[in-house]
Amino acid sequence: MGPPLTHPADRALARPARRPLAAVAALAALLAVGAAVLFDIRTPTPLGVDAPADRFSAERAYGNLRVVADRTHVAGSPANDQVRAHVEGVLRGLGLETEVQDTIGGEAGELSGGAGGSTLAHVRNVVARLPGTDSTGRIFLVAHYDSVQVGPGGNDNAAGTSAILEVARALTTGPRPRNDIVFVLTDAEEACLCGAAAFAASHPLAADGGVVINLEARGSTGPVVMFQTSENNAALVDVFSRAAPHPVGTSFAVEVYRLLPNDTDFTAFLDNGFTGLNSAYIDGGAIYHTPLDTPESVDRGSLQHHGDNALALAREFGRTDLTRLESSTDATYFPVPGGLVRYPGWLTWPLALLAVGAVGVLGWLARRRGRTSWPRIAAGFGLALVPLVVAPLAAQLLWWAITTIRPGYAQLLDPYQPWWYRLSVIALATAVLFVWYALTRRRTGPVALAIGGLGWLAVLGVVFAGLAPGGSYLATLPALAGAAAGVVALLVRPSGPWAVVAGVAGAAVGVVILLPTVVLLFPALGMKQGGVAALVTVLLGLAALPVVDLLHPQAGGQRAMVAVRARRVGAIPALAATLAAVVFAGVGLTVDRFDAAHPAPTHLMYALDASSGTARWLSRETDPQPWTAQYVDAPAPVSDDFPGIGLPAASGGKLRSGPAQAADLPAPEIEKLADTTFGGLRTLRLRLRPQRPVRLVTLHVDGTTATVEQATVAGRSVPVQSGPAERWSFGLVFHAPPSDGIEVTLVVRPIGGQVWLRAMDASDGLAGLPGFRPRPPDVGIVGSHSSEMVAVARTFAL
């Protein structure tokens, strides 16, 4: 038997005499902490052209940005040649040792259409070197200068390219660094990361590895987040923390990025043994990879953030003895006002277990003080699971309802004006928490619910420690702080001010750690996964339950009429949050409409089968919008006729399809240069030549007619995947092919008399095709590598 429970009115961690005043003061304190947290992760003020020569200036960088993003410049295009010439000229003008690496780059893997093979490209990287005075290694500042096929790439990645050019200018105005600094502006990143792969694997300056600082963008605004590192990053994070003037980054972001189907040039460097840091700004994702990614869309503050950090890191790594820049562990790190908190990864498990123990001590002490009982604590723990499940589900249902009203959102990373919807998700998660608390508080008790909420934080800290160590701090540290605050509150008078102060202090730790995570998760994952941000919002609420309790009348002990009035008062926070969620969603639907400045995204391709003389329109839209529905209707198989068109993993080889008039477009040609047979193997030396200006060519071998044993493309051996005989079991994609084509050598084991090959090329731009009607002003192009593709395919029997 434990000690008897106290009077119901006393079953709270804090019972201030002036409850409304305490509630207002506590909320004000947490709001102040939250404001400081958000203020700290803002973008810096952009500097003008009159900034000191040794400083980074967003306005100076913007001058180069406008040249780079003057028009669409996909790899291999004349426009991309002009961009490369400008970049090369700027670097040479700074007196740097500059060259163009003209080579073939490749990235082996599985083609998205399901046919095993390789992706290659003809790339031209611009490489410049600032020699060090006593080099201990090399620092590589990396960005890609090519754009996607439908947009000029103002943010992705003219921003990164122009930032590096401005950093190079600033570095050449002062003393030379100790270490070599190499500026690498890569080609064909959007196509296949092939430029970075070629540099990292074969350029002499890359032979000994080094530290890579990669600059990227996946949006148009927001703080620059250092979201990816190489393994054993403790030393790198230490440099980033002390050198970057605006260090925004979390070890949790590294864990999130590993779950996303994205890669950047940084991946190619990691694959070749480099270390380093990868940074990007990611908000404003609606214009990503679209014609709207113009210079005018670039946030100068984000550009300044990129450049400030890159310049400071280049200088710091430039003076560091890189031979000693080693560590054997990853760091846990996250932003706080004034800097970056970091600690070694080996502390993850001890802290997680300590949090579990601390919550256990809090439960034991609360029972000893008569504030609750073990059955109530168990009930509080079980009940705390409810908002953790309901809030994310409610957020996903909210977004389903919004996309039902506005289907065009399904094709966007984020709405054009997402903040109202983000606020709606936060308000909805808060409403779920408040409703749950109002319904369970009186019977279970505030202390039991607070302990139960902290218990789930501690449990999740352990789960993260095992599955995603870099994210364990999100739950572990708030649980530790909350448990410590609860112990203090139990040791002082519940009616005194210190119990409230302790509760606010514990909640403040949760705000500092979890609020930036909520804010950064929305642009990272998009509204389609808003449930994740809702989950973190609930975790923040559970960490702040002692403060949430102050918003409700004193618990228990009231007469019937008073109790009814208390429950009505206790419903006010839940009703207010629910109303806010509805209002925010309604405002979002009102202000974020599709128009000429914010067009509804649509996806359309044209595919011509030159062998049969038939053509069709294709779209990846699962629920075609009215404009797209003019061209396509039901899903139809695509992979057999056009294996070179990358298909979504869940498409089953099908896209929305509709009949089209055959255009007068020449198909690619296959010229047989040599054909020999020896020992049952047939060697075909071929030239695959496009007959029109194209972005890429593909070649696939019918696996039912031959098995490919070896393959060489443009003099480069490519891997061959073995497997059961099936159609198009081997394939390759070649981006930016020369006008005279590429040479391919195949060593095959014939199954029948003839070897069947399928060649395809692809250009961009539907204008001029028979039957195509230009989009109205309020209809746009979705950000996709296959948008506006014109594919022409033909089968050859050899």
ChimeraX attribute file (.defattr): number of C-alpha atoms within 10 A of each C-alpha:
attribute: neighborCount
match mode: 1-to-1
recipient: residues
	/A:1	3
	/A:2	11
	/A:3	12
	/A:4	13
	/A:5	16
	/A:6	13
	/A:7	12
	/A:8	18
	/A:9	16
	/A:10	21
	/A:11	25
	/A:12	27
	/A:13	30
	/A:14	31
	/A:15	22
	/A:16	20
	/A:17	12
	/A:18	11
	/A:19	18
	/A:20	14
	/A:21	12
	/A:22	20
	/A:23	19
	/A:24	13
	/A:25	15
	/A:26	24
	/A:27	17
	/A:28	12
	/A:29	16
	/A:30	21
	/A:31	14
	/A:32	13
	/A:33	18
	/A:34	21
	/A:35	15
	/A:36	15
	/A:37	21
	/A:38	16
	/A:39	11
	/A:40	20
	/A:41	24
	/A:42	16
	/A:43	22
	/A:44	18
	/A:45	13
	/A:46	20
	/A:47	17
	/A:48	14
	/A:49	15
	/A:50	10
	/A:51	14
	/A:52	11
	/A:53	14
	/A:54	14
	/A:55	19
	/A:56	32
	/A:57	25
	/A:58	29
	/A:59	19
	/A:60	18
	/A:61	27
	/A:62	25
	/A:63	14
	/A:64	22
	/A:65	26
	/A:66	18
	/A:67	17
	/A:68	30
	/A:69	29
	/A:70	18
	/A:71	20
	/A:72	22
	/A:73	25
	/A:74	28
	/A:75	29
	/A:76	23
	/A:77	16
	/A:78	11
	/A:79	18
	/A:80	22
	/A:81	16
	/A:82	14
	/A:83	21
	/A:84	23
	/A:85	13
	/A:86	15
	/A:87	22
	/A:88	21
	/A:89	12
	/A:90	18
	/A:91	23
	/A:92	14
	/A:93	12
	/A:94	17
	/A:95	13
	/A:96	20
	/A:97	14
	/A:98	21
	/A:99	15
	/A:100	17
	/A:101	18
	/A:102	15
	/A:103	18
	/A:104	22
	/A:105	27
	/A:106	27
	/A:107	19
	/A:108	16
	/A:109	15
	/A:110	16
	/A:111	20
	/A:112	16
	/A:113	22
	/A:114	21
	/A:115	24
	/A:116	21
	/A:117	24
	/A:118	22
	/A:119	22
	/A:120	29
	/A:121	30
	/A:122	23
	/A:123	28
	/A:124	26
	/A:125	24
	/A:126	24
	/A:127	24
	/A:128	23
	/A:129	21
	/A:130	22
	/A:131	17
	/A:132	18
	/A:133	14
	/A:134	13
	/A:135	17
	/A:136	18
	/A:137	20
	/A:138	25
	/A:139	26
	/A:140	24
	/A:141	28
	/A:142	25
	/A:143	30
	/A:144	28
	/A:145	31
	/A:146	33
	/A:147	29
	/A:148	27
	/A:149	28
	/A:150	26
	/A:151	24
	/A:152	27
	/A:153	34
	/A:154	34
	/A:155	34
	/A:156	31
	/A:157	27
	/A:158	33
	/A:159	36
	/A:160	30
	/A:161	30
	/A:162	29
	/A:163	31
	/A:164	27
	/A:165	25
	/A:166	26
	/A:167	26
	/A:168	25
	/A:169	22
	/A:170	18
	/A:171	23
	/A:172	17
	/A:173	12
	/A:174	10
	/A:175	9
	/A:176	18
	/A:177	22
	/A:178	21
	/A:179	24
	/A:180	24
	/A:181	27
	/A:182	24
	/A:183	26
	/A:184	26
	/A:185	26
	/A:186	28
	/A:187	35
	/A:188	29
	/A:189	25
	/A:190	23
	/A:191	24
	/A:192	23
	/A:193	26
	/A:194	30
	/A:195	36
	/A:196	30
	/A:197	28
	/A:198	28
	/A:199	29
	/A:200	25
	/A:201	19
	/A:202	15
	/A:203	13
	/A:204	10
	/A:205	16
	/A:206	18
	/A:207	12
	/A:208	11
	/A:209	20
	/A:210	23
	/A:211	23
	/A:212	25
	/A:213	23
	/A:214	25
	/A:215	29
	/A:216	26
	/A:217	28
	/A:218	21
	/A:219	27
	/A:220	28
	/A:221	22
	/A:222	22
	/A:223	27
	/A:224	29
	/A:225	23
	/A:226	24
	/A:227	21
	/A:228	25
	/A:229	24
	/A:230	22
	/A:231	16
	/A:232	17
	/A:233	24
	/A:234	24
	/A:235	18
	/A:236	22
	/A:237	26
	/A:238	16
	/A:239	16
	/A:240	24
	/A:241	22
	/A:242	15
	/A:243	19
	/A:244	20
	/A:245	18
	/A:246	26
	/A:247	25
	/A:248	27
	/A:249	24
	/A:250	26
	/A:251	26
	/A:252	22
	/A:253	22
	/A:254	19
	/A:255	18
	/A:256	17
	/A:257	15
	/A:258	12
	/A:259	8
	/A:260	10
	/A:261	6
	/A:262	8
	/A:263	14
	/A:264	18
	/A:265	26
	/A:266	28
	/A:267	18
	/A:268	21
	/A:269	26
	/A:270	18
	/A:271	13
	/A:272	16
	/A:273	14
	/A:274	20
	/A:275	23
	/A:276	22
	/A:277	20
	/A:278	21
	/A:279	24
	/A:280	25
	/A:281	29
	/A:282	24
	/A:283	25
	/A:284	23
	/A:285	26
	/A:286	26
	/A:287	29
	/A:288	27
	/A:289	27
	/A:290	23
	/A:291	20
	/A:292	23
	/A:293	29
	/A:294	23
	/A:295	23
	/A:296	14
	/A:297	16
	/A:298	22
	/A:299	22
	/A:300	23
	/A:301	20
	/A:302	28
	/A:303	32
	/A:304	26
	/A:305	30
	/A:306	30
	/A:307	28
	/A:308	22
	/A:309	24
	/A:310	26
	/A:311	24
	/A:312	22
	/A:313	23
	/A:314	25
	/A:315	19
	/A:316	17
	/A:317	24
	/A:318	23
	/A:319	19
	/A:320	18
	/A:321	14
	/A:322	17
	/A:323	9
	/A:324	9
	/A:325	15
	/A:326	13
	/A:327	14
	/A:328	12
	/A:329	14
	/A:330	22
	/A:331	27
	/A:332	24
	/A:333	25
	/A:334	27
	/A:335	22
	/A:336	19
	/A:337	16
	/A:338	13
	/A:339	17
	/A:340	20
	/A:341	15
	/A:342	17
	/A:343	15
	/A:344	17
	/A:345	21
	/A:346	13
	/A:347	13
	/A:348	24
	/A:349	18
	/A:350	11
	/A:351	20
	/A:352	27
	/A:353	17
	/A:354	18
	/A:355	29
	/A:356	23
	/A:357	16
	/A:358	23
	/A:359	28
	/A:360	17
	/A:361	16
	/A:362	22
	/A:363	27
	/A:364	17
	/A:365	17
	/A:366	27
	/A:367	21
	/A:368	16
	/A:369	18
	/A:370	17
	/A:371	26
	/A:372	29
	/A:373	23
	/A:374	14
	/A:375	11
	/A:376	20
	/A:377	25
	/A:378	18
	/A:379	17
	/A:380	24
	/A:381	20
	/A:382	15
	/A:383	19
	/A:384	26
	/A:385	13
	/A:386	13
	/A:387	27
	/A:388	22
	/A:389	15
	/A:390	18
	/A:391	27
	/A:392	25
	/A:393	18
	/A:394	19
	/A:395	27
	/A:396	19
	/A:397	14
	/A:398	21
	/A:399	23
	/A:400	15
	/A:401	12
	/A:402	18
	/A:403	15
	/A:404	12
	/A:405	11
	/A:406	15
	/A:407	16
	/A:408	21
	/A:409	21
	/A:410	20
	/A:411	22
	/A:412	21
	/A:413	23
	/A:414	25
	/A:415	25
	/A:416	20
	/A:417	17
	/A:418	21
	/A:419	17
	/A:420	20
	/A:421	28
	/A:422	25
	/A:423	18
	/A:424	28
	/A:425	31
	/A:426	28
	/A:427	26
	/A:428	28
	/A:429	32
	/A:430	26
	/A:431	24
	/A:432	25
	/A:433	27
	/A:434	28
	/A:435	21
	/A:436	17
	/A:437	26
	/A:438	21
	/A:439	13
	/A:440	17
	/A:441	21
	/A:442	18
	/A:443	12
	/A:444	21
	/A:445	25
	/A:446	28
	/A:447	30
	/A:448	30
	/A:449	29
	/A:450	29
	/A:451	31
	/A:452	25
	/A:453	32
	/A:454	34
	/A:455	30
	/A:456	24
	/A:457	29
	/A:458	32
	/A:459	19
	/A:460	22
	/A:461	30
	/A:462	26
	/A:463	16
	/A:464	23
	/A:465	24
	/A:466	13
	/A:467	12
	/A:468	17
	/A:469	23
	/A:470	24
	/A:471	25
	/A:472	27
	/A:473	27
	/A:474	23
	/A:475	30
	/A:476	30
	/A:477	23
	/A:478	30
	/A:479	35
	/A:480	28
	/A:481	24
	/A:482	35
	/A:483	29
	/A:484	20
	/A:485	24
	/A:486	29
	/A:487	23
	/A:488	18
	/A:489	24
	/A:490	21
	/A:491	15
	/A:492	15
	/A:493	15
	/A:494	19
	/A:495	17
	/A:496	15
	/A:497	17
	/A:498	17
	/A:499	26
	/A:500	26
	/A:501	20
	/A:502	25
	/A:503	28
	/A:504	24
	/A:505	21
	/A:506	26
	/A:507	27
	/A:508	25
	/A:509	23
	/A:510	28
	/A:511	24
	/A:512	23
	/A:513	21
	/A:514	27
	/A:515	21
	/A:516	20
	/A:517	20
	/A:518	20
	/A:519	18
	/A:520	22
	/A:521	20
	/A:522	25
	/A:523	24
	/A:524	22
	/A:525	19
	/A:526	22
	/A:527	25
	/A:528	18
	/A:529	17
	/A:530	26
	/A:531	26
	/A:532	21
	/A:533	28
	/A:534	33
	/A:535	22
	/A:536	23
	/A:537	28
	/A:538	27
	/A:539	27
	/A:540	27
	/A:541	23
	/A:542	31
	/A:543	35
	/A:544	26
	/A:545	27
	/A:546	30
	/A:547	27
	/A:548	22
	/A:549	25
	/A:550	24
	/A:551	22
	/A:552	23
	/A:553	17
	/A:554	23
	/A:555	23
	/A:556	17
	/A:557	13
	/A:558	14
	/A:559	9
	/A:560	9
	/A:561	8
	/A:562	11
	/A:563	17
	/A:564	12
	/A:565	14
	/A:566	17
	/A:567	16
	/A:568	13
	/A:569	15
	/A:570	23
	/A:571	18
	/A:572	16
	/A:573	19
	/A:574	22
	/A:575	14
	/A:576	14
	/A:577	22
	/A:578	20
	/A:579	16
	/A:580	20
	/A:581	24
	/A:582	17
	/A:583	17
	/A:584	21
	/A:585	24
	/A:586	16
	/A:587	13
	/A:588	22
	/A:589	17
	/A:590	9
	/A:591	11
	/A:592	17
	/A:593	17
	/A:594	19
	/A:595	13
	/A:596	12
	/A:597	13
	/A:598	19
	/A:599	21
	/A:600	23
	/A:601	24
	/A:602	25
	/A:603	22
	/A:604	24
	/A:605	21
	/A:606	30
	/A:607	26
	/A:608	27
	/A:609	19
	/A:610	20
	/A:611	14
	/A:612	10
	/A:613	12
	/A:614	14
	/A:615	19
	/A:616	18
	/A:617	23
	/A:618	28
	/A:619	26
	/A:620	24
	/A:621	21
	/A:622	14
	/A:623	16
	/A:624	21
	/A:625	17
	/A:626	10
	/A:627	19
	/A:628	21
	/A:629	16
	/A:630	13
	/A:631	23
	/A:632	24
	/A:633	19
	/A:634	13
	/A:635	19
	/A:636	16
	/A:637	14
	/A:638	22
	/A:639	20
	/A:640	14
	/A:641	18
	/A:642	24
	/A:643	26
	/A:644	30
	/A:645	24
	/A:646	17
	/A:647	20
	/A:648	14
	/A:649	10
	/A:650	7
	/A:651	16
	/A:652	15
	/A:653	21
	/A:654	19
	/A:655	23
	/A:656	25
	/A:657	24
	/A:658	19
	/A:659	15
	/A:660	20
	/A:661	16
	/A:662	18
	/A:663	18
	/A:664	11
	/A:665	14
	/A:666	15
	/A:667	23
	/A:668	25
	/A:669	20
	/A:670	23
	/A:671	13
	/A:672	15
	/A:673	12
	/A:674	11
	/A:675	14
	/A:676	10
	/A:677	12
	/A:678	7
	/A:679	6
	/A:680	9
	/A:681	17
	/A:682	19
	/A:683	20
	/A:684	20
	/A:685	20
	/A:686	19
	/A:687	20
	/A:688	23
	/A:689	22
	/A:690	27
	/A:691	15
	/A:692	14
	/A:693	16
	/A:694	21
	/A:695	23
	/A:696	23
	/A:697	27
	/A:698	23
	/A:699	24
	/A:700	24
	/A:701	26
	/A:702	22
	/A:703	24
	/A:704	17
	/A:705	22
	/A:706	27
	/A:707	26
	/A:708	23
	/A:709	17
	/A:710	16
	/A:711	23
	/A:712	16
	/A:713	21
	/A:714	18
	/A:715	12
	/A:716	15
	/A:717	13
	/A:718	19
	/A:719	16
	/A:720	20
	/A:721	18
	/A:722	12
	/A:723	11
	/A:724	9
	/A:725	15
	/A:726	15
	/A:727	18
	/A:728	28
	/A:729	24
	/A:730	30
	/A:731	27
	/A:732	25
	/A:733	23
	/A:734	26
	/A:735	27
	/A:736	21
	/A:737	25
	/A:738	17
	/A:739	12
	/A:740	11
	/A:741	20
	/A:742	19
	/A:743	19
	/A:744	22
	/A:745	22
	/A:746	20
	/A:747	20
	/A:748	22
	/A:749	20
	/A:750	17
	/A:751	13
	/A:752	10
	/A:753	10
	/A:754	12
	/A:755	21
	/A:756	19
	/A:757	21
	/A:758	24
	/A:759	26
	/A:760	30
	/A:761	32
	/A:762	26
	/A:763	19
	/A:764	19
	/A:765	14
	/A:766	18
	/A:767	12
	/A:768	10
	/A:769	16
	/A:770	12
	/A:771	13
	/A:772	15
	/A:773	13
	/A:774	11
	/A:775	14
	/A:776	11
	/A:777	13
	/A:778	14
	/A:779	22
	/A:780	22
	/A:781	22
	/A:782	28
	/A:783	26
	/A:784	18
	/A:785	15
	/A:786	23
	/A:787	25
	/A:788	24
	/A:789	24
	/A:790	22
	/A:791	25
	/A:792	25
	/A:793	26
	/A:794	23
	/A:795	23
	/A:796	14
	/A:797	11
	/A:798	12
